């Protein structure tokens, strides 16, 4: 429940080492995050079309080939790091918001993660075993929520450890999620996210550095695949290249948002990003429905995957644009906020009430 306006301000969970709490009321959206989230949603759908259509199996086995899978080099494992990073960002932004509205902000965070767990379990058991929401909710409960008691410096160090250790002792994949969560949280607590659209030089230099690192990682991935070596070396190169390219994609988008392409990027990606949860869940239904028209996914050409993904994204963009023209949140996002705050938020744009 939101605090009484006359109550004293709540103590911020990050009060000792972060910026002052956001003023009570509605927090301005960071439009770049919506664009990046919508862009990542497109890539995740491209990567997931075949696995979703594969009759319940989580993944399709990767078959080595003499020629590299060029589309896959820019898609596979390149977009889930962006989504995981943004989840950590969103969590810390919610911490700020909850701290201005209640004296028990972690209860809000706990309800949000438990609601996401419920959504993920329904999605996993009724539609697709490869659901990522359940993993996000569990990792959030075990890592993100406890991190709110830590100073931001400790969160940053822990993020680095949880990103580097899996690459040294494992092969990446979903095991990188905790580190990506904490990276997004740490950058938010240091104020980087609040200033994400204020610089051109920083994302440009980062983009160049990330691309420079991604080139040899992608080359090594190609060599491993061409040599029919689908083992730890290939998986490691896939994970490293994925992290580096994901960072390059984010920095590249930030640079493009500083150009005349900004209105077009916002028009295309922001509606998808603002309704990312609704679109992620509905994509499963749409892929399962359209897959019946194309036969077993093992035999699909890459063109088929692109056609299915493009058709679904076009339909989702149209629905998202029309829906957000009248409503403040996507339908599943609205239900999620209701569960988070234990109070029904206003849905229509015409409402004068503020709920953020």
C-alpha positions in Angstrom: 0.0 0.0 0.0 1.3 3.5 -0.7 2.2 5.6 2.3 0.1 8.4 3.5 1.4 11.7 2.0 1.7 13.1 5.5 3.8 10.2 6.7 7.6 10.8 7.1 9.7 9.7 4.1 10.7 6.1 4.2 14.3 5.2 4.6 15.8 4.1 1.3 17.3 0.6 1.3 20.4 2.1 -0.5 20.4 5.3 1.6 23.9 5.0 2.9 25.7 5.1 -0.4 23.4 6.0 -3.3 21.7 9.1 -4.7 18.8 10.5 -2.7 15.5 8.8 -3.1 13.3 9.7 -6.1 10.6 12.2 -5.2 7.3 10.6 -4.4 5.0 10.3 -7.4 5.4 9.0 -10.8 9.0 8.5 -12.0 9.7 9.6 -15.5 10.3 6.7 -17.9 13.7 6.3 -19.3 12.7 5.9 -23.0 16.0 4.4 -24.0 15.3 1.4 -21.8 12.0 0.8 -23.6 13.8 0.9 -26.9 16.6 -1.5 -25.8 14.1 -3.8 -24.2 12.0 -3.9 -27.4 15.1 -4.5 -29.5 16.1 -7.4 -27.3 12.6 -8.9 -27.4 12.9 -9.1 -31.2 16.2 -10.9 -31.0 15.0 -13.3 -28.3 12.0 -14.3 -30.4 14.3 -15.0 -33.4 16.4 -17.3 -31.1 13.3 -19.0 -29.6 11.1 -19.7 -32.6 12.6 -23.1 -33.2 12.9 -24.2 -29.6 9.3 -23.2 -28.9 8.0 -25.0 -31.9 10.1 -28.1 -31.1 7.2 -30.0 -29.4 8.1 -29.3 -25.8 11.9 -29.8 -25.9 13.8 -26.9 -24.4 16.4 -26.7 -27.2 17.3 -28.1 -30.5 20.6 -29.8 -30.7 23.2 -27.7 -32.6 24.6 -29.7 -35.5 28.2 -28.7 -36.5 28.5 -27.7 -40.2 31.3 -26.7 -42.5 29.8 -23.3 -43.0 29.1 -20.9 -40.1 25.5 -20.1 -39.2 25.8 -16.4 -40.0 22.4 -15.3 -38.6 23.0 -17.3 -35.5 26.4 -15.6 -35.0 24.5 -12.4 -34.4 21.5 -13.8 -32.6 22.2 -16.9 -30.5 23.0 -16.0 -26.8 23.2 -12.3 -27.9 20.0 -11.0 -26.5 19.2 -12.8 -23.2 22.1 -10.9 -21.6 20.4 -7.7 -22.5 17.1 -8.8 -21.0 18.9 -10.1 -17.8 20.8 -6.8 -17.4 17.6 -4.8 -17.9 15.8 -6.9 -15.2 18.4 -5.9 -12.7 18.0 -2.3 -13.8 14.2 -2.5 -13.4 14.5 -4.1 -10.0 16.7 -1.3 -8.6 14.4 1.3 -10.1 11.5 -0.4 -8.3 13.5 -0.3 -5.1 13.7 3.5 -5.4 10.0 3.8 -6.2 8.9 1.5 -3.4 11.1 3.3 -0.8 9.2 6.5 -1.5 5.7 4.9 -1.0 6.1 2.4 1.9 8.1 1.8 5.0 8.5 -1.8 3.9 9.8 -1.7 0.3 11.2 -5.2 0.4 7.7 -6.6 0.8 6.9 -5.0 -2.5 9.9 -6.5 -4.1 9.1 -9.9 -2.6 5.5 -9.8 -3.9 6.8 -8.8 -7.4 9.2 -11.7 -7.6 6.7 -14.2 -6.3 4.1 -13.0 -8.8 6.7 -13.4 -11.6 7.4 -16.9 -10.3 3.7 -17.8 -10.6 3.5 -16.4 -14.1 6.7 -18.3 -15.1 5.5 -21.6 -13.7 2.2 -21.4 -15.6 4.1 -20.5 -18.8 6.6 -23.3 -18.2 4.1 -26.1 -17.4 1.3 -25.2 -19.8 3.2 -23.9 -22.8 7.0 -24.1 -23.0 9.6 -25.8 -20.9 12.2 -23.2 -21.9 10.5 -20.4 -20.0 13.1 -17.9 -18.5 10.7 -16.1 -16.1 10.9 -18.9 -13.5 14.7 -18.6 -13.5 14.5 -14.9 -13.3 12.1 -15.0 -10.3 14.2 -17.6 -8.4 17.5 -15.8 -9.1 15.8 -12.6 -8.1 14.7 -14.1 -4.7 18.1 -15.6 -4.1 20.4 -12.8 -5.4 18.7 -9.5 -6.2 16.5 -9.2 -3.1 19.3 -10.0 -0.6 21.6 -7.6 -2.5 19.4 -4.7 -1.4 21.0 -5.0 2.1 24.5 -4.6 0.5 26.3 -1.4 -0.3 26.6 -0.7 -4.0 30.3 -1.3 -4.1 29.8 -4.8 -2.8 27.1 -5.4 -5.4 29.4 -4.2 -8.2 32.2 -6.5 -7.0 29.8 -9.4 -6.7 28.5 -8.8 -10.2 32.0 -9.0 -11.6 32.7 -12.2 -9.7 29.4 -13.8 -10.9 30.2 -12.9 -14.5 33.8 -14.0 -14.6 33.6 -17.2 -12.5 31.1 -19.0 -14.8 33.3 -18.2 -17.8 36.3 -19.7 -16.0 34.8 -22.8 -14.5 31.7 -23.4 -16.6 30.5 -22.3 -20.1 28.1 -19.4 -19.5 24.5 -19.7 -20.4 21.8 -19.0 -17.8 24.5 -19.3 -15.1 25.4 -15.7 -16.1 22.0 -14.4 -15.1 22.9 -13.6 -11.4 25.9 -11.5 -12.5 23.9 -9.7 -15.2 21.2 -8.9 -12.7 23.7 -7.5 -10.3 25.5 -5.5 -13.0 22.2 -3.8 -14.0 21.5 -3.2 -10.3 24.9 -1.8 -9.6 24.9 0.6 -12.6 21.5 1.9 -11.5 22.7 2.5 -7.9 25.7 4.3 -9.2 23.5 6.6 -11.2 24.7 5.4 -14.6 21.3 4.4 -15.8 19.8 7.8 -14.9 22.5 9.4 -17.2 22.3 6.8 -19.9 21.2 9.2 -22.6 23.4 12.2 -21.6 26.6 11.1 -23.3 27.8 10.2 -26.8 31.5 9.6 -26.3 31.2 7.0 -23.5 28.9 4.6 -25.4 30.9 5.2 -28.6 34.2 4.2 -26.9 32.5 1.3 -25.1 31.0 0.1 -28.4 34.4 0.1 -30.1 36.0 -1.8 -27.2 33.2 -4.4 -27.1 33.3 -4.9 -30.9 37.1 -5.3 -30.8 36.7 -8.0 -28.1 33.8 -9.7 -29.9 35.6 -10.2 -33.2 38.2 -12.7 -32.0 35.5 -14.4 -29.8 33.2 -14.8 -32.8 36.1 -16.0 -34.9 37.0 -18.6 -32.3 33.3 -19.7 -32.2 33.4 -20.2 -35.9 36.6 -22.2 -35.7 35.1 -24.5 -33.0 31.9 -25.1 -35.0 33.8 -25.7 -38.3 36.1 -28.2 -36.6 33.0 -30.1 -35.3 34.0 -29.3 -31.7 30.8 -28.6 -29.9 32.2 -28.8 -26.4 33.3 -26.4 -23.6 35.5 -24.4 -26.0 32.6 -23.7 -28.3 30.3 -23.0 -25.4 32.8 -20.6 -23.8 33.3 -18.7 -27.1 29.6 -18.5 -27.6 29.1 -17.1 -24.1 31.9 -14.6 -24.3 30.9 -13.4 -27.8 27.3 -13.2 -26.6 28.2 -10.9 -23.7 30.4 -8.7 -25.8 28.0 -8.4 -28.7 25.1 -7.8 -26.3 27.0 -4.8 -24.8 27.9 -3.6 -28.3 24.2 -3.7 -29.3 23.2 -1.7 -26.3 25.9 0.9 -26.9 25.1 1.1 -30.6 21.4 1.7 -29.9 22.3 4.4 -27.4 24.4 6.1 -30.1 21.6 5.8 -32.7 19.2 7.4 -30.1 21.4 10.5 -30.2 20.8 10.8 -34.0 17.8 11.7 -36.2 16.8 8.0 -36.1 15.6 8.4 -32.6 11.9 8.9 -33.5 11.9 5.9 -35.8 13.6 3.7 -33.2 11.2 4.8 -30.5 8.2 4.2 -32.8 9.4 0.7 -33.7 10.8 -0.7 -30.5 9.3 1.3 -27.6 5.8 -0.2 -27.8 7.3 -3.7 -27.9 9.5 -2.9 -24.9 6.8 -1.3 -22.8 4.8 -4.5 -23.1 7.7 -6.9 -23.1 6.2 -9.4 -20.6 2.9 -9.6 -22.5 4.7 -10.0 -25.8 7.1 -12.6 -24.5 4.2 -14.7 -23.2 2.0 -14.2 -26.3 4.9 -15.1 -28.6 4.8 -18.6 -27.3 1.2 -19.0 -28.1 1.7 -17.5 -31.6 4.7 -19.6 -32.4 2.9 -22.8 -31.3 -0.1 -21.8 -33.5 1.8 -20.9 -36.6 4.3 -23.8 -36.3 1.5 -26.2 -37.4 1.6 -24.6 -40.9 5.3 -25.3 -41.4 5.9 -28.9 -40.2 8.6 -30.1 -37.9 11.0 -27.3 -36.9 14.1 -29.5 -37.4 13.7 -29.0 -41.2 13.0 -25.3 -41.2 15.2 -23.1 -43.3 16.3 -19.9 -41.6 14.0 -17.9 -43.9 11.0 -19.7 -42.3 12.2 -18.7 -38.9 12.5 -15.1 -40.0 9.1 -15.1 -41.6 7.4 -16.5 -38.5 9.2 -14.0 -36.2 8.5 -11.0 -38.5 4.8 -11.9 -38.7 4.5 -12.3 -34.9 6.5 -9.1 -34.2 4.4 -7.1 -36.6 1.2 -8.3 -35.0 2.6 -7.6 -31.5 3.8 -4.1 -32.5 0.3 -3.3 -33.9 -1.4 -4.6 -30.8 1.1 -2.9 -28.4 0.8 0.5 -30.2 -3.0 0.4 -30.2 -3.2 -0.8 -26.6 -0.8 1.8 -25.3 -2.7 4.5 -27.1 -5.5 3.9 -24.5 -3.8 2.1 -21.6 -0.8 2.9 -19.4 0.4 -0.7 -19.1 0.2 -3.9 -21.1 -2.4 -6.4 -19.8 0.1 -8.8 -18.1 2.1 -5.9 -16.9 -1.0 -4.4 -15.3 -1.8 -7.7 -13.5 1.8 -7.9 -12.4 1.7 -4.4 -10.9 -1.6 -5.3 -9.2 0.0 -8.3 -7.5 3.2 -6.3 -6.7 1.4 -3.5 -4.9 -1.6 -5.5 -3.7 -3.8 -2.7 -5.1 -5.4 -2.4 -8.5 -3.5 0.3 -10.5 -5.5 2.5 -12.9 -5.2 1.1 -16.5 -6.6 3.7 -18.8 -4.5 6.8 -19.8 -7.5 9.0 -19.0 -7.1 8.3 -15.3 -5.7 11.1 -13.3 -4.4 8.8 -10.6 -0.7 8.2 -10.5 0.7 4.7 -9.9 4.2 3.9 -10.6 
